[in-house]
């Protein structure tokens, strides 16, 4: 984590807003479910005293609905990673195979777009590289919504397609690959604010060129940033005020670089979990011919309705993965 003391007020406010939003995402559904369960119990007690077929059917419907919502709430309890509540950047890359693989990458992009729409999330296309004949070579989508990253990290890995290629004149069966990777969306830019209480300033006489003025006055400035331990100094100016200004610029640059390196390291750690886009590394296979089946090789969950999955109904796969891993916050490709 970056050294405390140089996040600006805007970043701190954004962090608080995200935390409040995440907390409401727990409290509001819990209060709603608890209240509805209490109401259903009261109705059930009334029915025990005075049976009513219509009311009994209503209680049964409410019970079924509550069962589904409680299961969703249980699933949410698995999203305990430090970045799970964040928006997500989803990167899709076509594997080797030319047009067939590029078409498969476009199909995955459509699948995740449909999934996000089902969730009520918003989707922004940040980057898109179209294929020469069809499909896409790659794309980066930003999917905005509470716990988007927590859910989508279950999709990290290689996805394999088996079908009769519409681009093959001889109608042969082809196997294609595309990779999916997901990053949590953090602050888009690094803004540095240095608090006065975090700075220790020392003044001293400048050495070297500068004439008698430099030697007679303590115009040089040394700043120590206490939280990070960074020390900078300036003695080139005749004025202590100007040297302090120069030193502050130097300190901000150092702190900016420190935070940039931290974020780059975190991204590199995520990148290191990427798998080769090739046979044997797939997390899931989507078979269109000679039969239809989507098979998740990590959880062994199999769903025969491939078209439903391609229309974005992938929650069963996500739920199975999160239940299996307990959502430790790590990569799904690990």
C-alpha positions in Angstrom: 0.0 0.0 0.0 1.2 3.5 -0.7 2.7 5.5 2.2 0.0 7.4 4.0 -0.1 11.1 3.9 -0.1 12.0 0.2 -3.5 10.9 -1.0 -5.4 14.0 -1.9 -8.9 14.8 -0.5 -10.6 13.7 -3.6 -9.1 10.2 -3.5 -9.9 9.9 0.2 -13.5 11.0 -0.5 -13.8 8.5 -3.3 -12.5 5.7 -1.1 -15.1 6.6 1.6 -17.9 6.7 -0.9 -16.9 3.2 -2.2 -16.8 1.8 1.3 -20.2 3.3 2.1 -21.6 1.9 -1.1 -20.2 -1.5 -0.4 -21.6 -1.5 3.2 -25.1 -0.5 1.9 -24.8 -3.3 -0.5 -24.7 -5.6 2.5 -27.1 -3.9 4.9 -30.0 -3.1 2.5 -30.5 -6.6 1.1 -30.1 -8.1 4.6 -32.7 -5.7 6.1 -35.0 -6.5 3.2 -34.7 -10.2 3.4 -35.0 -10.2 7.2 -38.2 -8.2 7.0 -39.8 -10.4 4.3 -38.9 -13.6 6.2 -40.6 -12.2 9.3 -43.7 -11.3 7.3 -43.8 -14.7 5.7 -43.7 -16.4 9.1 -46.6 -14.2 10.3 -48.7 -15.2 7.3 -47.8 -18.9 7.9 -49.0 -18.6 11.5 -52.2 -17.0 10.3 -52.7 -19.9 7.8 -52.3 -22.4 10.6 -55.2 -20.9 12.4 -57.4 -20.0 9.3 -56.5 -21.8 6.0 -56.7 -19.8 2.8 -55.7 -21.4 -0.5 -54.9 -18.1 -2.2 -52.9 -16.8 0.7 -51.1 -20.2 1.0 -50.1 -20.0 -2.7 -48.8 -16.4 -2.1 -46.7 -17.6 0.8 -45.3 -20.4 -1.3 -44.3 -17.9 -4.1 -42.7 -15.6 -1.6 -40.8 -18.5 0.0 -39.4 -19.5 -3.4 -38.3 -16.0 -4.1 -36.7 -15.6 -0.7 -34.8 -18.9 -1.2 -33.3 -17.5 -4.4 -32.4 -14.1 -2.8 -30.9 -15.8 0.3 -28.7 -17.9 -2.0 -27.6 -14.8 -3.8 -26.8 -13.1 -0.5 -24.8 -16.2 0.5 -22.8 -16.0 -2.7 -22.1 -12.3 -2.0 -20.6 -13.4 1.4 -17.9 -15.2 -0.6 -16.7 -11.9 -2.1 -14.3 -11.0 0.6 -11.3 -10.0 -1.5 -9.9 -6.5 -0.9 -10.8 -5.5 -4.5 -14.0 -7.5 -5.0 -16.3 -4.5 -4.6 -14.7 -2.6 -7.4 -15.6 -2.0 -11.0 -13.8 -4.3 -13.5 -11.7 -4.0 -16.6 -12.2 -7.1 -18.7 -9.6 -7.8 -21.4 -10.4 -10.3 -24.2 -7.7 -11.6 -26.6 -8.1 -13.9 -29.5 -5.7 -16.8 -29.6 -4.0 -18.3 -32.7 -6.3 -19.3 -35.5 -7.0 -16.2 -37.5 -10.6 -15.4 -38.3 -12.1 -18.4 -36.4 -10.4 -17.3 -33.1 -11.3 -13.7 -33.7 -14.9 -14.5 -34.2 -14.8 -16.5 -30.9 -13.3 -13.5 -29.1 -16.3 -11.4 -30.4 -18.7 -14.0 -29.2 -17.2 -13.8 -25.7 -17.4 -10.0 -25.8 -21.1 -10.3 -26.6 -21.6 -12.9 -23.8 -20.0 -10.7 -21.1 -21.9 -7.6 -22.4 -25.2 -9.5 -22.0 -24.1 -10.7 -18.6 -23.3 -7.2 -17.4 -26.7 -5.9 -18.8 -28.5 -8.7 -16.8 -26.8 -7.4 -13.7 -27.7 -3.8 -14.4 -24.1 -2.9 -14.8 -22.8 -0.3 -17.3 -20.3 -1.2 -20.0 -17.7 1.1 -21.7 -15.6 -0.1 -24.5 -12.1 1.2 -23.8 -10.2 -0.5 -26.6 -11.3 -2.6 -29.6 -9.2 -4.1 -32.3 -11.3 -5.5 -35.1 -10.3 -8.6 -37.1 -9.5 -8.4 -40.8 -12.5 -10.5 -41.9 -14.7 -10.9 -38.9 -14.6 -10.8 -35.1 -12.1 -9.0 -33.0 -8.4 -9.4 -32.2 -9.0 -8.0 -28.8 -11.0 -5.7 -26.6 -11.0 -4.0 -23.2 -14.3 -3.4 -21.5 -14.9 -1.4 -18.3 -17.8 -2.9 -16.5 -19.1 -0.6 -13.7 -21.2 -2.0 -10.9 -20.9 -3.1 -7.3 -18.8 -6.3 -7.1 -18.2 -6.4 -10.8 -14.6 -7.5 -10.3 -15.5 -10.0 -7.5 -17.8 -11.8 -9.9 -15.8 -11.5 -13.1 -12.5 -12.7 -11.7 -14.0 -16.1 -11.9 -13.8 -15.8 -15.7 -10.0 -15.3 -15.8 -8.4 -17.8 -18.1 -8.5 -19.5 -21.5 -11.9 -20.2 -23.1 -12.1 -23.0 -25.7 -14.7 -23.2 -28.5 -15.5 -26.3 -30.5 -17.8 -26.0 -33.5 -18.2 -26.4 -37.2 -16.6 -23.3 -38.5 -18.8 -21.0 -40.6 -15.6 -19.8 -42.3 -14.6 -23.3 -43.5 -16.0 -24.1 -47.0 -15.6 -27.8 -46.1 -17.7 -27.5 -42.9 -15.0 -29.0 -40.7 -15.0 -28.9 -37.0 -12.5 -26.3 -35.5 -11.2 -25.7 -32.0 -10.4 -22.1 -31.1 -9.1 -20.3 -28.1 -9.5 -16.8 -26.5 -8.2 -15.5 -23.2 -10.0 -13.4 -20.7 -8.3 -11.4 -18.0 -9.8 -9.1 -15.4 -8.4 -6.2 -13.5 -10.0 -4.2 -10.6 -10.5 -0.6 -11.5 -8.6 1.6 -9.0 -8.0 5.4 -9.1 -7.4 6.4 -12.6 -4.7 9.0 -11.8 -2.3 9.5 -9.0 -2.8 12.9 -7.3 -0.3 13.8 -4.6 -1.1 15.9 -1.6 1.6 16.4 1.0 0.4 17.4 4.5 2.5 19.9 6.5 2.6 17.6 9.5 4.2 14.9 7.4 7.2 17.1 6.4 10.3 17.8 8.4 12.3 20.7 7.0 15.9 21.4 7.7 17.8 24.5 6.5 21.5 24.7 6.0 24.2 26.7 4.3 24.6 25.9 0.6 28.0 24.6 -0.5 29.8 25.1 -3.8 29.3 27.9 -6.3 27.2 30.8 -5.4 29.4 33.5 -4.0 29.4 35.1 -0.5 25.6 35.1 -0.3 25.4 31.3 -0.4 28.0 30.9 2.3 26.6 33.5 4.7 22.9 32.4 4.8 21.0 29.2 5.4 19.2 29.1 2.1 19.4 25.4 1.3 16.5 23.3 2.2 16.2 19.6 3.1 12.8 18.0 3.3 12.1 14.6 4.9 8.7 13.0 4.2 8.1 11.2 7.4 5.5 8.5 6.2 7.7 7.3 3.3 11.1 8.2 4.5 12.0 10.0 1.3 14.5 12.8 1.6 15.1 15.6 -0.9 17.2 18.7 -0.9 17.7 21.9 -2.9 20.4 24.5 -2.6 20.6 25.9 -6.1 18.5 29.0 -5.5 19.6 32.0 -3.4 16.2 32.1 -1.7 15.2 29.6 1.0 11.6 30.0 -0.2 12.5 29.1 -3.8 14.6 26.1 -2.6 11.7 24.9 -0.6 9.5 25.1 -3.6 12.0 23.2 -5.7 12.3 20.5 -3.0 8.6 20.2 -2.8 8.4 19.5 -6.5 11.1 16.9 -6.2 9.3 15.3 -3.3 6.0 15.1 -5.2 7.8 13.5 -8.2 9.3 10.9 -5.9 6.0 10.1 -4.2 4.3 10.0 -7.6 6.9 7.5 -8.8 6.6 5.5 -5.6 2.8 5.1 -6.1 3.2 4.4 -9.8 5.7 1.6 -9.1 3.3 0.2 -6.5 0.4 0.1 -9.0 2.7 -1.3 -11.7 3.8 -4.1 -9.4 0.3 -5.0 -8.5 -0.6 -5.1 -12.2 2.5 -7.2 -12.9 1.4 -9.7 -10.2 -2.0 -10.0 -11.9 -0.4 -10.3 -15.4 1.9 -13.1 -14.1 -1.2 -15.3 -13.6 -2.1 -15.2 -17.3 -2.1 -18.5 -19.0 -1.0 -19.4 -22.5 -3.9 -19.2 -25.0 -3.6 -22.8 -26.1 -4.9 -26.3 -25.6 -4.5 -27.7 -22.1 -4.8 -24.4 -20.4 -8.5 -23.8 -20.8 -10.8 -23.2 -17.8 -14.0 -23.8 -19.8 -15.0 -25.5 -23.1 -18.0 -24.4 -25.2 -19.0 -27.2 -27.5 -21.5 -26.5 -30.3 -21.0 -29.7 -32.4 -21.4 -32.6 -32.5 -23.4 -32.0 -29.2 -24.0 -28.9 -27.1 -22.3 -28.5 -23.8 -20.4 -25.9 -21.7 -18.0 -27.6 -19.3 -16.1 -25.7 -16.6 -12.9 -27.8 -16.1 -12.2 -26.3 -12.6 -15.6 -27.1 -11.0 -16.8 -29.8 -13.4 -20.1 -28.0 -13.8 -21.6 -28.9 -17.1 -24.6 -27.1 -18.8 -26.0 -28.4 -22.0 -27.8 -25.2 -23.1 -24.9 -23.5 -24.8 -27.0 -20.8 -26.4 -28.3 -19.7 -22.9 -24.7 -19.3 -21.8 -23.7 -17.4 -24.9 -26.6 -15.0 -24.1 -24.9 -14.1 -20.9 -26.5 -16.5 -18.4 -23.1 -17.5 -16.8 -24.0 -16.9 -13.1 -24.1 -20.7 -12.4 -20.4 -21.0 -13.5 -19.4 -17.9 -11.4 -21.3 -19.2 -8.3 -19.7 -22.7 -8.6 -16.3 -21.2 -8.9 -16.7 -18.8 -5.9 -18.2 -21.6 -3.8 -15.3 -23.8 -4.6 -12.6 -21.3 -3.9 -14.2 -19.3 -1.2 -13.2 -16.1 -3.0 -9.8 -15.6 -1.4 -9.3 -12.6 -3.6 -6.8 -14.4 -5.8 -6.8 -15.0 -9.5 -9.2 -17.4 -11.0 -6.5 -18.6 -13.3 -4.2 -19.6 -10.4 
